[in-house]
Amino acid sequence: MIVRPSLFSGLRAVGLLFLAGAATLCQPRAEAEPEAEPQAAATGAAAIAELSRRHYAALEEREQAVVAAALADLDAVHKSYSPMVGWTAQLLYRAGRTQEANEIVRGYVGKLIRQAKGRIETMEKQKAAGTFKSLPVASGLEWGEPHVNGFGLWAILNVFMRHGDKMDQSLRDDVQWICTRNTSWAGSTGNLSFLIPFNLYLTEKMWDPALLPADGRYGARGEGAMKMFYRRMDYTVSRGSPEFASRPYLIYNIGILLNFDNPFIEPELAKRAAMAYEMSIAHAAGSWLRGNWVTPAGRSYPAHFSQVPSGNAGMLWTYFGGPTPPLGGISPAVYTAAEPWRPHPLIVKAATDRDRPYVHRSRFDGVNHFQTSFIDRTYGMFSTALTHPPTGRKSAIWGQTYPYGVMFDQPDTTKASICWMTVPACDDKPLTNHTQGISSRFCEYLQREGALLLVANDLRNPEFLPQIRADVKGHKQFSVETRSILGYVPDGYLALVDDAATHGRIFLDYGSVLIALTASQPFTWTPRGGLFSGGGLSKEDSEFRIAADNAALAMEVAHPDEFPAASPAERLAAFKRAIVAKAKISLGTAELPGEPVKGQDPAIPVAPRVVAKAAYVDRFGHTLEKTFQGPAMIDGAEVDYASWPLVDNPWIHQDWDGNMRISDGVTERIYDVKAWTITERAVAR
C-alpha cells in the first residue's frame, strides 16, 4: 500500500495550483480543437469547465485538477446536500482556509438541522392529532424523529473527526446536536448496513453515549459494531465488496474503509480496512478501460452512459485516468483526491496496460454469480453467468443494474459508449432508477471472449406477465401481454447493415469495435428511432424487441484492425461476410428435473420442466450452448464454475477464499487474507 503525504502541505491559496496556470499541469485531448489563450484569472464556472475539458495523463495532474475545480466551486458546494461537501471542506482546511471551511460545514450542518427540526415538529403535530405512526421495532420502543441522512452524517463525522479542533464552539455544538439527536441508525442495503453502524460507532465514541438513543433498535454499536466490522473486512477480502461496481454506491461500500484510520478504531482493524480497500481497488483494476468500467454490477444504474466516468466510477478515474468527468466540489473524484491513499504501481499497470486482448474473470455479488469481461484494446464485452443449485433458493440478478453487452472507446461525449441486450426487469416510462435492468427469471447469458449468448425462457407465460407499477405517477408499461428481449443501439456508429427484418441480424461499426447481433428470429428495428422508456444520451439512440415464447440473441464483437479496409462501410461489409459465413444461432428446448410443489407427496413423481436451450457458433467455430437454468457448454465441455476465481486477469489472481497475487512478471505483491499481511518479492526466473 502506498500512502503519500498530503498534496496540501504548506498550501495557503488556490492560486498556487490554480487555473491560470492549469495548462501547464496537463496535455490537451488529441481530438480537441486549438485552444484559446488562457485568461489571467479564470474563476468559477469557466474555470471548472476548462479543467473538466482537459485530459490528464498522470495521477498527480488529475489530483491537482480535482482540487482546483473543487475550490473554484464553493458557491455550488454551499447549496449542495452531497456528502462530497465534507471532503471539499477538508481540502479547504488542509489549504489553511479555515474560515471558509467552517462556513461550508456550518451551512451543510445547518441544512440538516433545519430538516431535522422540521421532522420533529411534524411528529409533534401528528402526535397531538393522534395521527402519528411510528415504525415498528422489535424492542417495542417508539422510533421517533429525526431521521437524518446517513450519507450526510458520514461526511460530517469525518470532517469533524479530522478537523474539529479548527471549528468554533458554536459549530462544534451544531455537529454534536445533529449527530447525537439522530434516530435512524438502521440500514438494510449493502452500503447502509455498513455505513450507518460506522456512523453510530463514531458518534458514541466522540460524545457521551448517554446522549444517544437506547440500544435495541439502532443496529450494531459498541462491541457488536466491532465484531460486525471485522466480519465485513473478512468478507471483503475473500468475497469482494458488496454492491461491487455500483456507480451510486461504491463509495459508501469501500470508501468507508479509508475512514477507519482514526483514533477511535483499534489499529488492527484500521490496518485490515486499509488492506481491504486496496484489494477492492485491485479487484476493479483489470476491468477498467479508460473510463469504461467493463464489468457487471450487482446494483447500479443508469443503463446509458458515456465513456466519461459517471457516478462513483470517478473514484477510479482519479487513480487510473481516462476521459475527464465533470469536475467540481461535489464530484466523487473529490473523495479520492482528498484522501491520501494512492494505488500501488502494480495495480495501476493492471488498470492501464491495454496493448493486448485478455479475459478478466470475477465472482462478486453472490455465491452463484460468475462474471466474464473480454477486453481488446479499445472495447470490452462483459456479462454475468448464473448457476442454479439442485436445492435451495435460485440465483438471481437484482433488476437495479445495467444490462450486459459491450463498452467501447467513444470520444464523442454526447454519445453512449455501451451497447447491450436484456430481458428488462422494468420496461417502463418514465425511466426509473431500475433502468431496463435484467430479469434473470426470464433470461440468462453465456460468454466466451468476444461472443455473448442470451437465452430467454417462457416470456409469454400468463402467470408472470408484466404489471403496471403503481408507485410511479404516470407510469406506462411497454407491454402487459408479453415480455421480450430488449436491445439498445446507441447513436455514434460509422456504418451499419440492417438485416433485422429478413435474417434477424444487425451489423454496426463504432470505429473502436465492430458488433454483430444475431437473433433466433427476424425482428423489427428502426435505426435512430428513439427509446420507449426515455433516457439515453442522444435522440438518435434506438432499441429493438424480440417477442416470442422462447427466444435467443447473440452478440459478437471484433476489433476493427481484424478487417482493414478503405472505409467503415467496407470494413463492416468484410466483418459481415465473416459472420454470415460461419456464425449461426439455434433455439430449441431441453428437459430439466421438475420442482416438487410444497407439501406434495414425495411418492408422486415430479414431471420434468421443459425450458429453452440456445446455441451459437461464432466466426471462429467455437460453440456456446446454454440451457435456461441448466448447463452451460463451450465447445462441448461444461463450463467449470466450481473453480471460478474471485478475480483473474494477466496481472491479478485471487481464488475464492484465497490470497491475492499481483505481478508484472518482475515483482509480485501478495495479500494474505488470513495473516492480514502484504508482502513483495522478486518473481523467480
C-alpha positions in Angstrom: 0.0 0.0 0.0 1.3 3.5 -0.9 0.3 6.4 1.2 1.7 9.7 0.1 2.0 12.9 2.1 -0.9 15.3 1.5 -0.7 17.4 -1.5 -1.6 20.4 0.6 1.5 20.7 2.9 2.1 24.4 3.1 -0.7 25.3 0.7 -2.5 28.5 1.6 -4.3 29.6 -1.5 -5.9 28.1 -4.6 -3.7 30.3 -6.7 -0.7 28.1 -6.0 -2.1 25.3 -8.1 -4.9 27.2 -9.9 -6.5 28.0 -13.0 -4.5 30.5 -14.9 -1.6 28.0 -14.9 -3.7 24.9 -15.4 -2.4 24.4 -18.9 1.0 23.5 -17.5 -0.5 20.7 -15.5 -1.7 18.5 -18.4 -1.9 17.8 -22.0 -5.0 18.6 -24.1 -7.0 15.8 -25.6 -5.8 14.7 -29.0 -9.2 15.4 -30.6 -9.6 18.9 -29.1 -9.6 22.0 -31.3 -6.8 24.5 -30.9 -7.2 26.3 -27.6 -7.7 30.0 -27.0 -5.1 31.8 -24.9 -5.8 31.2 -21.1 -7.3 34.1 -19.2 -5.2 35.5 -16.5 -7.7 34.9 -13.7 -10.3 32.3 -14.7 -12.7 31.6 -11.9 -16.0 29.8 -11.2 -17.9 28.0 -13.9 -15.4 28.9 -16.6 -12.5 27.6 -14.7 -14.3 24.3 -13.8 -15.3 23.8 -17.5 -11.7 24.4 -18.6 -10.4 21.9 -16.0 -13.0 19.3 -17.0 -12.3 19.7 -20.7 -8.6 18.7 -20.4 -7.0 15.3 -20.4 -4.6 14.4 -17.6 -2.0 11.7 -18.1 -0.6 11.4 -14.6 -2.3 10.8 -11.3 -0.7 14.0 -9.8 -2.2 16.1 -12.6 -5.6 14.6 -12.1 -5.3 15.2 -8.4 -4.4 18.9 -8.9 -7.2 19.4 -11.4 -9.8 17.9 -9.0 -8.6 20.1 -6.1 -8.6 23.2 -8.3 -12.1 22.6 -9.6 -13.5 21.8 -6.1 -12.1 25.0 -4.7 -13.4 27.0 -7.6 -16.9 25.6 -7.0 -17.7 26.8 -3.5 -20.9 28.6 -4.4 -22.3 25.2 -5.6 -20.9 23.4 -2.6 -22.7 25.8 -0.2 -26.0 24.8 -1.8 -25.4 21.0 -2.1 -26.6 18.1 0.1 -23.9 15.8 -1.4 -21.6 14.1 1.2 -18.7 15.4 -1.0 -19.3 18.7 0.7 -17.4 17.3 3.7 -14.4 16.4 1.6 -14.3 19.7 -0.2 -14.3 21.3 3.3 -11.3 19.1 4.2 -9.5 20.4 1.1 -10.0 23.9 2.5 -8.9 23.0 6.0 -5.7 21.5 4.5 -5.1 24.6 2.4 -5.2 26.7 5.6 -8.5 28.3 4.6 -10.1 27.6 8.0 -12.8 30.2 8.0 -14.1 29.2 4.6 -14.1 25.5 5.6 -16.0 26.3 8.7 -18.6 28.2 6.8 -19.0 25.2 4.4 -19.5 22.8 7.3 -21.8 25.3 9.1 -24.0 25.6 6.1 -24.2 21.9 5.5 -24.9 21.0 9.1 -27.4 23.9 9.3 -29.4 22.4 6.4 -29.6 19.1 8.1 -30.6 20.6 11.4 -33.4 22.6 9.8 -34.7 19.4 8.2 -34.4 17.5 11.4 -36.3 20.1 13.4 -39.0 20.2 10.7 -39.4 16.4 11.1 -39.6 16.7 14.9 -42.2 19.5 14.6 -44.3 17.4 12.2 -44.1 14.4 14.5 -45.3 16.5 17.5 -48.2 17.9 15.5 -49.2 14.3 14.4 -49.0 13.1 18.0 -51.3 15.9 19.1 -53.7 15.0 16.4 -53.4 11.3 17.1 -52.2 10.5 13.6 -48.6 9.7 14.3 -47.5 6.2 13.3 -44.1 5.1 14.5 -42.2 2.4 12.6 -42.5 -1.0 14.3 -39.4 -2.0 16.2 -38.5 -5.3 17.9 -37.9 -3.7 21.3 -41.4 -2.1 21.4 -39.9 1.3 21.9 -41.1 4.2 19.8 -39.0 5.1 16.8 -39.1 8.9 16.9 -37.6 11.7 14.9 -35.4 13.0 13.4 -34.3 10.5 10.7 -31.0 12.1 9.5 -29.5 11.2 6.1 -26.8 8.6 6.8 -24.6 9.7 3.9 -24.6 13.3 5.2 -23.7 12.1 8.8 -20.8 10.2 7.3 -19.4 13.4 5.7 -19.9 15.4 8.9 -18.4 12.8 11.2 -15.3 12.5 9.1 -14.7 16.2 8.7 -15.3 16.7 12.5 -13.0 13.8 13.4 -10.1 15.2 11.4 -10.6 19.0 11.7 -13.0 19.5 14.7 -10.2 21.3 16.5 -10.3 24.1 13.9 -14.1 24.7 14.4 -15.5 27.3 16.7 -17.6 26.2 19.7 -20.9 27.1 18.0 -20.2 24.9 15.1 -19.0 22.1 17.3 -22.3 22.3 19.2 -24.2 22.1 16.0 -22.3 19.0 14.8 -22.9 17.3 18.2 -26.6 18.1 18.1 -27.3 16.6 14.6 -25.2 13.5 15.3 -26.5 12.7 18.8 -30.1 13.5 18.1 -30.5 11.3 15.1 -32.8 8.2 15.5 -32.2 6.5 12.1 -29.4 4.1 12.9 -30.6 1.1 10.9 -29.7 0.2 7.3 -30.8 -2.6 5.1 -28.9 -2.2 1.8 -25.3 -3.3 1.4 -23.9 0.2 1.8 -26.2 1.5 4.6 -25.8 -1.7 6.7 -22.1 -0.8 6.9 -22.1 3.0 6.8 -24.8 3.6 9.5 -23.2 1.4 12.2 -19.9 3.1 11.4 -21.5 6.5 11.9 -23.1 5.3 15.2 -19.9 3.8 16.5 -18.0 7.1 15.9 -20.8 9.2 17.4 -20.8 7.1 20.5 -17.0 7.4 20.8 -16.8 11.1 20.2 -19.6 12.2 22.6 -21.2 11.0 25.8 -23.1 7.7 24.9 -25.9 8.8 27.3 -26.8 11.4 24.7 -27.6 8.7 22.1 -30.8 6.6 21.8 -31.0 3.4 23.8 -29.9 0.0 22.5 -32.3 -2.4 21.0 -33.4 -0.8 17.7 -30.4 1.0 16.3 -28.2 -1.6 14.8 -24.7 -2.6 15.8 -22.8 -0.5 18.3 -20.0 -0.9 20.8 -18.6 -4.4 20.9 -21.3 -5.5 18.5 -20.2 -3.0 15.9 -16.6 -4.1 16.2 -17.5 -7.7 15.6 -19.5 -6.7 12.6 -16.7 -4.5 11.2 -14.2 -7.4 11.5 -16.7 -9.7 9.7 -17.1 -7.1 6.9 -13.3 -6.9 6.4 -13.1 -10.7 6.2 -15.9 -10.8 3.7 -14.5 -8.0 1.5 -11.0 -9.5 1.1 -12.3 -13.1 0.5 -15.6 -12.5 -1.3 -15.2 -9.0 -2.7 -17.1 -5.8 -1.8 -20.9 -5.9 -1.6 -22.6 -3.9 -4.4 -19.3 -4.1 -6.4 -19.0 -1.8 -9.4 -22.1 0.2 -8.3 -21.9 3.7 -9.7 -24.2 5.2 -7.0 -23.0 3.2 -4.0 -19.3 2.1 -4.5 -18.1 5.0 -2.4 -20.3 4.0 0.5 -19.2 0.4 0.4 -15.4 0.8 0.1 -14.8 4.5 0.7 -15.7 4.0 4.4 -12.7 1.6 4.7 -10.3 4.5 4.4 -12.0 6.3 7.3 -11.2 3.5 9.8 -7.8 5.2 10.2 -8.8 7.3 13.2 -8.1 7.5 17.0 -11.3 5.7 17.9 -10.7 2.5 15.9 -8.2 -0.1 17.2 -5.0 -0.2 15.0 -5.5 -3.8 13.9 -8.9 -3.1 12.4 -7.6 0.1 10.7 -4.9 -2.0 9.1 -7.3 -4.5 7.8 -9.6 -1.8 6.5 -6.7 -0.3 4.5 -5.8 -3.7 3.1 -9.5 -4.4 2.2 -9.7 -1.0 0.4 -6.5 -1.7 -1.6 -7.7 -5.1 -2.6 -11.1 -3.7 -3.7 -9.4 -1.2 -6.0 -7.3 -4.0 -7.3 -10.4 -6.0 -8.0 -11.6 -3.2 -10.2 -8.3 -2.5 -12.0 -8.5 -5.4 -14.5 -11.8 -4.3 -15.9 -11.0 -0.6 -16.3 -10.7 0.7 -19.9 -10.0 4.4 -20.0 -13.3 5.5 -18.3 -15.3 2.4 -19.2 -15.7 0.1 -16.2 -16.2 -3.1 -18.2 -17.7 -5.3 -15.6 -21.2 -6.3 -14.4 -22.5 -4.5 -11.4 -24.6 -6.1 -8.7 -26.5 -2.9 -8.1 -26.1 0.1 -10.4 -27.7 2.4 -12.9 -28.2 4.1 -15.4 -28.3 1.8 -18.5 -27.0 4.6 -20.8 -23.7 6.3 -20.1 -20.7 7.7 -22.0 -17.1 6.8 -21.6 -16.7 9.8 -19.3 -17.0 8.0 -16.0 -20.2 8.8 -14.2 -21.1 8.4 -10.5 -18.5 6.7 -8.4 -16.5 5.5 -11.4 -15.0 8.9 -10.9 -13.1 7.5 -8.0 -11.3 5.1 -10.3 -10.7 7.9 -12.8 -8.6 9.7 -10.2 -6.4 6.6 -9.8 -6.3 5.3 -13.4 -7.2 8.0 -15.8 -9.3 8.2 -18.9 -11.7 11.0 -20.2 -12.1 13.6 -17.6 -15.5 13.6 -15.8 -17.3 16.8 -14.9 -15.2 18.2 -12.0 -16.3 20.4 -9.1 -16.9 20.4 -5.4 -19.4 17.5 -5.4 -17.7 15.2 -7.8 -16.8 11.7 -6.3 -13.3 12.4 -7.6 -13.0 14.9 -4.7 -13.1 11.9 -2.3 -10.1 10.1 -3.9 -8.2 13.3 -4.3 -8.7 14.4 -0.7 -7.9 11.0 0.8 -4.1 10.3 1.0 -4.2 6.7 -0.2 -2.8 6.1 -3.7 -2.6 2.8 -5.7 0.5 0.7 -6.0 2.2 0.9 -9.4 1.3 -2.8 -10.0 -2.4 -2.0 -9.6 -2.0 1.0 -11.9 -0.4 -1.3 -14.5 -3.3 -3.8 -14.3 -5.7 -0.9 -14.9 -3.8 0.7 -17.8 -1.9 -1.9 -19.8 -4.2 -2.5 -22.7 -1.8 -3.4 -25.5 -3.1 -7.0 -25.9 -6.6 -8.6 -25.6 -7.3 -10.7 -22.4 -10.0 -12.3 -20.4 -10.9 -10.9 -16.9 -13.0 -13.2 -14.7 -14.5 -12.3 -11.3 -17.1 -13.5 -8.9 -19.0 -10.9 -6.9 -22.5 -10.2 -5.7 -23.5 -13.8 -5.0 -22.2 -17.3 -4.4 -23.6 -18.4 -7.8 -22.7 -15.3 -9.9 -19.8 -15.6 -12.3 -18.6 -12.6 -14.3 -16.6 -12.5 -17.6 -15.0 -9.5 -19.2 -13.1 -9.7 -22.5 -11.1 -6.6 -23.2 -9.4 -6.0 -26.5 -7.6 -2.6 -26.6 -10.5 -0.4 -27.5 -13.6 -2.3 -26.3 -14.7 -4.8 -23.7 -17.6 -7.3 -23.6 -19.0 -8.2 -20.2 -21.7 -10.4 -18.6 -22.6 -12.5 -15.6 -23.5 -16.2 -15.7 -25.7 -17.9 -13.1 -25.7 -21.4 -11.8 -28.7 -23.0 -10.1 -28.0 -25.5 -7.3 -30.3 -28.6 -7.2 -31.9 -27.4 -4.0 -32.4 -24.2 -2.2 -33.0 -20.6 -3.5 -32.2 -20.0 -7.1 -29.7 -17.4 -8.0 -31.0 -14.0 -9.3 -29.7 -10.7 -10.5 -31.2 -7.6 -9.0 -33.0 -5.6 -11.6 -31.4 -2.4 -10.4 -28.4 -2.6 -12.7 -27.3 -2.1 -16.3 -27.6 -4.9 -18.8 -24.8 -6.8 -20.4 -23.1 -6.3 -23.7 -20.1 -4.2 -24.9 -18.5 -1.0 -23.8 -16.1 0.8 -26.2 -14.0 3.9 -26.8 -16.3 6.7 -27.8 -14.6 10.1 -27.9 -17.9 11.9 -28.5 -19.3 12.5 -25.0 -22.8 13.2 -26.4 -22.9 9.5 -27.5 -23.2 6.4 -25.3 -20.3 4.0 -25.1 -22.3 0.9 -24.3 -24.5 -1.4 -26.4 -26.5 -4.1 -24.5 -29.2 -6.7 -24.6 -31.5 -7.9 -21.9 -35.0 -9.1 -20.8 -35.8 -6.0 -18.8 -36.8 -6.1 -15.2 -38.9 -2.9 -15.6 -39.7 -2.0 -19.2 -41.5 1.2 -18.5 -41.7 5.0 -18.8 -40.9 7.3 -17.2 -37.5 5.7 -16.8 -36.9 4.9 -13.1 -33.7 4.1 -11.4 -34.2 0.4 -12.1 -33.4 1.2 -15.7 -34.2 -1.7 -18.0 -32.2 -4.0 -15.7 -32.1 -7.7 -16.1 -35.0 -10.1 -15.2 -32.9 -13.2 -14.6 -36.2 -15.0 -14.0 -36.6 -14.9 -17.8 -33.1 -14.8 -19.3 -29.5 -16.0 -18.8 -26.2 -15.4 -20.5 -23.1 -17.3 -21.6 -19.9 -15.7 -22.8 -16.7 -16.9 -24.5 -14.3 -14.0 -25.1 -16.0 -11.7 -27.7 -19.2 -13.8 -28.1 -22.2 -13.5 -25.9 -25.3 -15.5 -26.0 -28.6 -14.6 -24.3 -31.4 -17.3 -23.9 -34.9 -16.1 -22.9 -37.4 -18.5 -21.5 -41.2 -18.5 -21.1 -41.7 -14.9 -22.0 -45.5 -15.2 -22.6 -46.4 -17.2 -19.5 -49.6 -15.5 -18.3 -48.7 -16.2 -14.7 -45.7 -13.9 -14.9 -46.7 -11.1 -17.3 -45.6 -7.6 -16.5 -47.7 -5.5 -14.2 -48.4 -1.8 -14.1 -46.3 -0.2 -11.3 -48.5 1.9 -9.1 -45.5 3.6 -7.3 -44.6 5.8 -10.3 -47.0 8.6 -11.3 -47.9 8.4 -15.0 -46.2 5.1 -15.3 -46.7 3.3 -18.6 -45.6 -0.3 -19.3 -44.3 -1.2 -22.8 -46.5 -4.3 -22.8 -48.6 -6.2 -20.3 -49.2 -9.0 -22.7 -45.7 -10.3 -23.2 -42.1 -9.9 -22.2 -39.4 -9.6 -24.8 -35.7 -9.4 -25.4 -34.7 -5.7 -25.5 -31.6 -4.5 -27.4 -30.1 -1.0 -27.1 -28.2 0.5 -30.0 -26.6 3.8 -29.2 -26.0 6.6 -31.8 -22.5 7.1 -33.0 -21.9 4.2 -35.4 -19.9 5.0 -38.5 -21.6 2.3 -40.6 -24.5 -0.1 -40.3 -26.1 -3.0 -42.0 -29.8 -3.7 -41.1 -30.8 -7.2 -41.9 -33.1 -7.5 -38.9 -36.4 -7.9 -40.7 -35.0 -10.5 -43.2 -32.3 -12.5 -41.3 -32.5 -11.3 -37.7 -29.1 -9.6 -37.9 -27.7 -6.2 -37.3 -24.1 -5.1 -38.0 -22.5 -1.9 -36.5 -19.2 -0.2 -36.8 -18.3 2.3 -34.0 -14.7 2.8 -35.1 -13.4 1.2 -31.9 -15.5 -2.0 -32.2 -17.4 -4.0 -34.7 -20.7 -5.5 -33.5 -22.9 -8.3 -34.9 -26.3 -9.0 -33.3 -27.9 -12.3 -34.4 -31.3 -13.4 -33.3 -33.2 -16.6 -33.4 -35.9 -15.0 -35.5 -36.4 -11.9 -37.6 -37.4 -8.7 -35.8 -38.1 -5.1 -36.4 -35.6 -2.3 -35.8 -35.8 1.4 -36.7 -32.3 2.9 -36.7 -32.2 6.1 -34.7 -35.8 5.5 -33.8 -35.6 6.6 -30.2 -36.2 4.9 -26.9 -39.6 4.0 -25.5 -38.7 4.5 -21.9 -36.6 7.6 -22.2 -33.1 8.1 -21.0 -30.2 7.6 -23.4 -27.6 10.2 -24.3 -28.8 11.0 -27.9 -32.1 11.5 -29.6 -30.7 9.2 -32.3 -30.4 6.2 -29.9 -32.6 3.3 -30.7 -33.9 0.0 -29.4 -35.5 -3.3 -30.7 -37.5 -6.0 -29.1 -37.9 -9.7 -29.8 -41.1 -11.2 -28.5 -41.8 -15.0 -28.5 -42.4 -17.8 -26.1 -38.7 -18.5 -26.1 -36.0 -16.5 -28.0 -32.2 -16.1 -28.3 -29.9 -13.3 -29.2 -26.2 -13.4 -29.7 -23.7 -10.5 -29.8 -20.3 -11.0 -31.4 -17.6 -8.3 -31.4 -14.3 -7.7 -33.2 -11.5 -5.2 -33.2 -11.5 -3.0 -36.4 -7.9 -4.0 -37.1 -9.1 -7.5 -37.9 -10.8 -6.2 -41.0 -8.7 -3.5 -42.7 -10.5 -1.5 -45.4 -10.6 1.9 -47.0 -13.8 3.0 -45.3 -16.0 2.0 -42.3 -18.7 0.6 -44.7 -16.2 -1.6 -46.5 -14.8 -2.7 -43.1 -18.2 -3.6 -41.8 -19.0 -5.5 -45.0 -15.9 -7.6 -44.5 -17.0 -8.3 -40.9 -20.5 -9.2 -42.1 -19.1 -11.7 -44.6 -17.1 -13.4 -41.8 -20.1 -13.6 -39.6 -22.5 -14.9 -42.2 -20.0 -17.5 -43.5 -19.5 -19.2 -40.1 -21.7 -17.8 -37.3 -25.2 -19.3 -36.7 -27.8 -19.4 -33.9 -30.3 -22.1 -33.0 -33.1 -22.4 -30.5 -34.7 -25.5 -29.0 -35.8 -26.9 -25.7 -34.4 -29.2 -23.1 -35.8 -31.1 -20.1 -34.7 -30.3 -16.5 -35.7 -32.1 -13.3 -39.1 -30.8 -12.1 -39.6 -28.9 -8.9 -42.0 -30.5 -6.4 -44.9 -28.4 -5.1 -44.7 -27.6 -1.4 -46.5 -30.3 0.6 -46.6 -32.7 -2.4 -46.5 -36.4 -1.6 -42.9 -37.4 -2.2 -44.1 -40.7 -3.7 -45.7 -38.9 -6.6 -43.2 -38.5 -9.5 -42.4 -34.9 -10.4 -42.8 -34.1 -14.1 -39.7 -32.6 -15.8 -39.6 -29.0 -16.7 -39.2 -28.0 -20.4 -37.0 -24.9 -20.9 -35.4 -23.0 -23.7 -32.0 -24.1 -24.9 -29.9 -21.9 -27.3 -26.7 -22.4 -29.2 -24.4 -20.0 -31.1 -21.4 -20.8 -33.3 -19.1 -17.8 -33.6 -17.0 -16.8 -36.6 -14.0 -18.9 -35.3 -16.1 -22.0 -35.0 -16.5 -22.1 -31.2 -19.9 -23.2 -30.0 -21.7 -21.8 -27.0 -24.7 -23.7 -25.7 -26.9 -22.5 -22.8 -29.9 -24.3 -21.3 -32.0 -21.9 -19.2 -31.4 -22.6 -15.5 -29.3 -25.6 -16.8 -25.9 -26.5 -18.2 -23.5 -24.0 -19.9 -21.3 -25.7 -22.5 -18.4 -24.2 -24.6 -17.1 -26.4 -27.4 -18.9 -29.4 -25.9 -17.4 -29.1 -22.4 -19.3 -27.9 -19.5 -18.1 -24.6 -18.0 -16.2 -25.2 -14.7 -17.8 -22.7 -12.4 -16.7 -24.7 -9.3 -13.1 -23.4 -9.7 -14.1 -19.9 -10.9 -11.7 -17.4 -9.2 -12.7 -14.3 -7.2 -10.7 -12.3 -9.7 -8.3 -13.4 -12.5 -6.5 -11.5 -15.3 -3.0 -11.3 -16.6 -1.8 -9.3 -13.6 -4.0 -10.3 -10.7 -5.3 -13.6 -9.4 -7.3 -14.5 -6.3 -9.1 -17.7 -5.7 -12.4 -17.8 -3.9 -11.3 -17.6 -0.2 -7.7 -17.4 -1.3 -4.9 -14.9 -1.2 -4.4 -12.2 -3.8 -1.3 -12.0 -6.0 -0.5 -9.1 -8.3 2.5 -9.3 -10.6 4.1 -7.6 -13.6 6.4 -10.5 -14.3 9.2 -8.9 -12.3 7.7 -8.1 -8.9 4.8 -9.8 -7.2 2.7 -8.4 -4.4 0.9 -10.9 -2.2 -2.1 -10.2 0.1 -2.5 -12.8 2.8 -6.2 -12.7 3.8 -5.7 -14.8 6.9 -2.5 -13.3 8.3 -3.5 -9.8 7.1 -0.1 -9.0 5.6 1.1 -7.5 2.3 4.5 -8.7 1.1 6.5 -8.1 -2.1 9.2 -10.2 -3.7 11.0 -10.7 -6.9 9.5 -13.1 -9.3 11.5 -16.3 -9.6 13.0 -16.8 -13.0 
